[in-house]
Amino acid sequence: MTQTNAQPPLTGITVIDLSRLVSGNIVTHILADFGAEVIKVEKPGRGDDLRNWKVEGVSTFWKTYCRNKKSIALDFRHPDGMAVLKRLINGADVLVENFRPGTLEKMGLAPDSLLENNPGLIVVRISGWGQTGIWRDRPGFGSLIEAMSGFAAMNGFEDRPPVLPPLALADMIAGQSGATAVLMALRARDRDGTGQVVDLSLFEPMFAALGPQIANLRLSGREPGRMGSLSELSAPRNIYETSDGGFVALSASTQAMAERVFRAIGRPELVDDPRFRTNSDRVRNLNDCDQIVADFIRTRTRSDIMDLFSTAEVTIGIVATYKDLDGHSYITSRGVIEEVPDPGSTDFPMHAVSPRMSRTPGAITHIGPSLGADGPDLLKDFGCSADDIARLVQDGILALPTDLEEEV
């Protein structure tokens, strides 16, 4: 990859982040990685609830997903704090919030009024179900969206209950969608100088990510159902156990790949077998096809299977644990994990910036900041005098920097 000294692409863009937990922080995490100045406005003494997601007493999610951001601990429920917040918003390019619909208006921050004062502002409004529709006022954590979107109903095994994902999947998908929306809105603003409101529900990106399921239902009359790791779209495709108790994932989603699999397991005659000749044939005879592959893989160790299928150029990989990944040759050769200095400890490992851009790459400058770490300096940048800042601190409206890792 060509190395350059060019600035990150979002240098000069200022983002005010009023969000909490995952979805909003994913939006602003992506923007911050690529040069935007992201200012987290947090509650004094408490901070973003993401700080509470800890492992061994360390706020790992905060340190990772709030890297490259700045923190100001501001009580904007107080009129003087609200005046400061409005000053920040008026000097910003983007505002991100994930309050319930209507809350921003009750706070005196209705988007229409914000755009009157700052016509180029982009307001990203994240909610479970969106700013319109009959469910706009319902709470909408990601788990509800993963259930309601149809994902849980098709996730898991046929003889067991539906399964929710073990991570904040809906929030993360929405966060990626929100970051894309900001970039599109900035591009539109480049043309005409005008900002806009982005209405981002958690539901819709999750629903879209599941593909043409409604069209499939209307065409076939069938629900997708739970198939474990099998696929109704291509075969063979599954997770297979090896003789030494390991697991591998194999996917033969093209005709050429399926033929390679049959030859690799010593069954070249299956290429012309009427049951398996085409992908449609293999899907119709899914269980038979899968059983043949499973029976073969079960007779070899994971290492032997990986060697055999890799030589045959079959798309196969181990079902990796994080112990497998930490220090793995691919991870180190690609630089997937970056060690970032942590003032409170040793270097902190986290995923590197992605995607990788040849001319204007992103970068990690620091882990998620302690609560209020940048408050006084930020207010100076936005025109507050030293006396104004001292008064805000004295009145308990602005909290001075605090190391929250041991306090929350």
C-alpha positions in Angstrom: 0.0 0.0 0.0 1.3 3.4 -0.9 2.2 5.5 2.1 1.5 9.2 2.0 1.5 12.2 4.3 -2.0 13.3 3.2 -4.4 14.3 5.9 -7.2 11.8 6.7 -10.3 12.5 4.5 -12.5 13.9 7.3 -10.0 16.4 8.7 -11.7 19.6 9.5 -15.1 18.0 10.2 -16.4 18.5 13.7 -18.9 16.1 15.2 -20.9 16.5 18.4 -21.9 13.1 19.8 -24.8 13.0 22.2 -25.4 9.3 21.8 -25.0 6.5 24.3 -24.0 2.8 24.0 -23.3 1.2 20.7 -25.0 2.5 17.5 -24.1 6.2 17.8 -20.6 5.4 19.0 -20.1 3.2 15.9 -21.1 6.0 13.6 -18.7 8.5 15.3 -16.0 5.9 15.8 -15.8 5.4 12.0 -15.8 9.2 11.5 -13.1 9.7 14.1 -10.9 7.0 12.6 -10.8 9.0 9.4 -9.9 12.4 10.9 -13.1 14.0 12.1 -13.0 15.8 15.5 -15.6 13.9 17.5 -16.7 15.5 20.8 -18.5 13.2 23.2 -20.8 15.2 25.4 -21.3 13.2 28.5 -23.0 13.4 31.9 -20.7 14.6 34.7 -19.9 11.8 37.1 -21.4 9.1 34.9 -20.4 9.4 31.3 -21.6 7.3 28.4 -23.2 4.0 29.5 -20.7 2.2 27.3 -18.1 2.9 30.0 -20.0 0.3 32.1 -19.3 -2.6 29.7 -16.3 -3.9 31.5 -14.0 -7.0 31.4 -11.9 -7.5 34.5 -12.8 -4.0 35.6 -11.6 -2.4 32.3 -14.0 -0.5 30.0 -12.8 -2.4 26.9 -15.7 -1.3 24.7 -15.3 2.3 25.6 -11.5 2.3 25.0 -12.1 0.7 21.6 -15.2 2.3 20.2 -14.5 5.8 21.6 -10.9 5.9 20.4 -9.8 9.1 18.7 -12.6 11.0 20.3 -12.6 13.9 22.8 -14.8 14.0 26.0 -16.5 16.9 27.7 -18.5 16.3 30.9 -21.3 18.9 30.6 -24.6 19.1 32.4 -26.7 20.3 29.5 -29.9 19.9 31.5 -28.9 23.1 33.3 -29.7 26.3 31.2 -26.1 27.4 31.2 -24.9 24.0 30.2 -27.5 24.0 27.4 -26.2 27.4 26.2 -22.7 25.8 26.0 -24.1 22.8 24.1 -25.8 25.0 21.6 -22.6 26.9 21.0 -20.9 23.6 20.3 -23.6 22.5 17.9 -23.6 25.9 16.1 -19.9 25.4 15.4 -20.2 21.8 14.3 -20.7 20.0 11.0 -22.6 16.9 12.4 -24.7 16.2 15.4 -25.4 12.5 16.4 -28.1 11.6 19.0 -30.0 8.5 19.9 -32.6 9.8 22.4 -36.2 8.6 22.0 -38.0 10.5 19.2 -39.3 13.8 20.5 -36.6 14.2 23.2 -34.5 16.5 21.2 -37.5 18.8 20.6 -38.3 18.8 24.4 -34.7 19.9 25.1 -35.1 22.9 22.8 -32.9 21.3 20.1 -35.5 20.6 17.4 -33.6 20.0 14.1 -35.4 22.8 12.3 -34.2 25.4 14.8 -30.7 23.9 14.8 -30.6 24.2 11.0 -31.8 27.8 11.2 -28.8 28.7 13.3 -26.4 26.3 11.4 -27.7 25.7 7.9 -24.9 23.3 7.0 -25.5 21.0 10.0 -26.2 17.3 9.5 -28.3 15.9 12.3 -28.2 12.1 12.7 -31.2 10.8 14.7 -30.9 7.2 15.8 -33.8 5.3 17.3 -35.1 1.8 17.5 -38.0 2.2 15.1 -37.5 5.6 13.4 -38.9 9.1 13.8 -42.1 8.1 12.1 -44.5 5.1 12.1 -46.7 3.8 14.9 -43.8 2.4 16.9 -41.8 5.7 17.0 -42.3 6.0 20.7 -41.4 2.5 21.7 -38.0 1.7 23.3 -35.9 -0.1 20.8 -32.7 -1.8 22.0 -30.9 -3.9 19.5 -32.1 -7.2 20.9 -35.7 -6.3 20.1 -34.7 -5.4 16.6 -32.8 -8.6 16.0 -36.0 -10.5 17.1 -38.5 -8.3 15.2 -36.5 -8.1 12.0 -36.8 -11.8 11.3 -33.1 -12.5 12.1 -33.7 -14.5 15.3 -36.5 -16.6 13.7 -34.0 -17.9 11.0 -31.0 -18.2 13.3 -30.2 -21.4 15.1 -31.2 -25.0 14.6 -34.6 -26.4 13.5 -35.2 -28.4 16.7 -34.3 -25.6 19.0 -35.6 -22.1 19.9 -34.6 -19.0 17.9 -31.2 -17.5 18.8 -30.2 -13.9 19.3 -26.6 -13.0 18.3 -24.0 -12.8 21.1 -23.1 -9.2 20.2 -24.9 -5.9 19.5 -25.4 -6.8 15.8 -28.3 -4.5 15.0 -26.5 -1.5 16.6 -23.3 -2.2 14.7 -25.1 -2.6 11.3 -27.0 0.6 12.0 -23.7 2.4 13.0 -22.1 1.4 9.7 -25.2 2.7 7.9 -25.2 5.9 9.8 -21.6 6.6 9.0 -22.3 6.1 5.3 -25.3 8.5 5.6 -23.1 11.2 7.1 -20.6 10.9 4.2 -23.5 11.1 1.7 -24.9 14.2 3.5 -21.5 15.8 3.6 -21.1 15.2 -0.2 -24.5 16.8 -0.8 -23.5 19.7 1.4 -20.4 20.2 -0.7 -22.7 20.9 -3.7 -25.2 23.3 -2.1 -24.0 24.2 1.4 -27.1 22.8 3.0 -27.3 20.3 5.8 -30.1 17.8 6.5 -31.6 15.4 9.0 -30.8 11.6 8.8 -33.6 9.5 10.3 -31.8 6.2 11.1 -33.7 3.4 12.7 -32.0 0.3 14.0 -34.7 -1.8 12.4 -34.3 -0.9 8.7 -30.5 -1.6 8.2 -30.9 -4.9 10.0 -34.0 -5.8 7.9 -32.1 -4.8 4.7 -29.1 -6.9 5.7 -31.2 -10.1 5.7 -31.7 -9.9 2.0 -34.8 -10.5 -0.2 -36.7 -12.5 2.4 -40.0 -10.9 1.8 -39.7 -11.5 -2.0 -38.7 -15.1 -1.3 -41.7 -15.5 1.0 -44.2 -14.2 -1.6 -42.7 -16.3 -4.3 -42.4 -19.5 -2.4 -44.9 -19.2 0.4 -42.2 -20.6 2.7 -40.4 -19.0 5.7 -36.6 -19.3 5.6 -36.6 -21.4 8.8 -33.6 -22.3 11.0 -31.0 -24.4 9.4 -28.0 -24.2 11.7 -25.0 -23.5 9.5 -26.5 -25.0 6.3 -27.7 -22.7 3.6 -30.8 -22.9 1.4 -28.9 -21.0 -1.3 -25.9 -23.2 -1.9 -24.4 -26.6 -1.0 -22.2 -27.9 0.4 -21.9 -25.3 3.1 -21.6 -26.0 6.8 -19.4 -26.2 9.8 -17.9 -29.7 10.0 -16.2 -31.5 12.9 -12.8 -33.2 12.3 -11.5 -36.3 13.9 -9.6 -34.5 16.6 -12.6 -32.4 17.8 -11.8 -29.3 15.7 -14.2 -27.5 13.4 -13.9 -26.1 9.9 -16.2 -24.0 7.9 -16.6 -24.8 4.2 -18.5 -22.9 1.6 -18.9 -24.0 -2.0 -21.1 -21.3 -3.4 -20.0 -21.6 -7.0 -20.2 -24.5 -9.4 -16.4 -24.7 -9.8 -15.9 -24.7 -6.0 -18.4 -27.6 -5.5 -16.6 -29.6 -8.1 -13.3 -29.0 -6.3 -14.8 -30.3 -3.1 -16.0 -33.5 -4.7 -12.6 -34.1 -6.2 -10.8 -33.3 -3.0 -12.7 -35.9 -1.0 -12.0 -38.5 -3.6 -15.5 -38.5 -5.1 -15.1 -37.1 -8.6 -18.1 -39.1 -9.9 -20.4 -36.8 -7.8 -19.7 -34.0 -10.3 -22.0 -35.7 -12.8 -24.3 -37.3 -10.2 -27.9 -36.1 -11.1 -28.4 -35.3 -7.4 -25.5 -32.9 -7.3 -24.8 -31.8 -10.9 -26.0 -28.2 -10.4 -26.4 -25.9 -7.4 -30.1 -26.3 -7.6 -29.7 -30.1 -7.6 -27.4 -29.9 -4.5 -29.8 -27.7 -2.6 -32.7 -30.1 -3.4 -30.6 -32.9 -2.0 -29.0 -30.8 0.7 -28.8 -33.4 3.4 -27.3 -36.1 1.2 -24.7 -33.7 -0.1 -23.8 -32.4 3.3 -23.6 -35.9 4.8 -21.1 -37.1 2.2 -18.8 -34.1 2.9 -19.2 -34.4 6.7 -18.4 -38.2 6.7 -15.2 -37.5 4.8 -14.1 -34.6 7.0 -14.8 -36.5 10.2 -12.1 -39.0 9.3 -9.2 -36.5 9.2 -7.7 -34.1 11.7 -8.3 -30.4 11.3 -4.7 -29.8 10.2 -5.0 -32.6 7.6 -8.3 -31.2 6.3 -6.9 -27.7 6.0 -3.8 -28.9 4.1 -5.8 -31.1 1.8 -8.5 -28.6 0.9 -6.1 -25.6 0.7 -4.0 -27.5 -1.8 -7.2 -28.2 -3.8 -8.0 -24.4 -3.6 -11.3 -25.1 -1.7 -12.7 -22.2 0.3 -12.3 -23.5 3.8 -11.2 -22.1 7.1 -10.9 -23.1 10.7 -13.6 -22.1 13.2 -11.3 -19.9 15.1 -11.4 -18.9 18.7 -9.9 -15.7 19.9 -7.0 -17.7 21.3 -6.5 -18.9 17.7 -6.6 -15.4 16.4 -4.3 -13.7 18.9 -0.9 -13.9 17.3 -2.2 -15.8 14.2 0.1 -15.3 11.2 -2.6 -13.8 9.1 -3.5 -11.3 11.8 0.1 -10.2 12.3 1.0 -10.1 8.6 -2.0 -8.0 7.8 -1.8 -5.8 10.9 -5.4 -6.5 11.9 -4.7 -5.8 15.6 -3.0 -2.5 16.6 -1.4 -2.0 20.0 -2.4 1.5 21.2 -0.7 3.3 24.2 -2.9 3.3 27.3 -1.9 5.9 29.9 -3.4 3.8 32.7 -1.8 0.5 31.7 0.2 -1.3 29.1 -0.6 -1.0 25.4 -4.2 -1.8 24.6 -5.0 -4.1 21.7 -7.8 -3.2 19.3 -8.8 -3.7 15.7 -6.9 -1.5 13.2 -8.6 1.1 11.0 -10.7 -0.3 8.2 -11.1 0.1 5.3 -7.6 0.8 4.2 -7.2 3.8 1.9 -4.1 4.3 -0.1 -3.9 8.1 -0.2 -5.8 9.3 2.8 -5.7 6.6 5.4 -7.3 6.7 8.8 -5.3 6.3 12.0 -5.6 5.6 15.7 -4.3 8.4 17.9 -5.5 7.4 21.3 -7.9 5.1 23.2 -11.3 6.3 24.5 -10.6 9.2 26.8 -11.3 9.6 30.5 -14.5 11.5 31.4 -14.2 15.2 30.7 -10.6 14.9 29.5 -10.9 17.6 26.9 -13.6 19.9 28.4 -11.7 23.1 29.2 -9.6 23.0 26.0 -12.6 22.4 23.8 -14.5 25.3 25.4 -11.6 27.6 24.7 -11.6 26.4 21.1 -15.3 27.3 20.9 -14.8 30.8 22.3 -15.4 30.4 26.0 -13.2 32.6 28.2 -11.2 31.3 31.2 -13.6 33.1 33.5 -16.6 31.4 31.8 -15.0 28.0 32.1 -14.1 28.6 35.8 -17.7 29.6 36.5 -19.1 26.5 34.8 -16.8 24.4 36.9 -17.7 26.2 40.1 -21.4 25.7 39.4 -21.0 22.0 38.7 -22.0 22.4 35.1 -18.7 21.4 33.6 -16.7 18.5 35.3 -12.9 18.6 35.1 -11.1 15.6 33.7 -11.7 12.3 35.6 -10.3 8.9 35.2 -13.6 7.0 35.2 -12.1 3.6 34.6 -12.0 2.9 38.4 -15.1 4.9 39.3 -17.9 3.5 37.0 
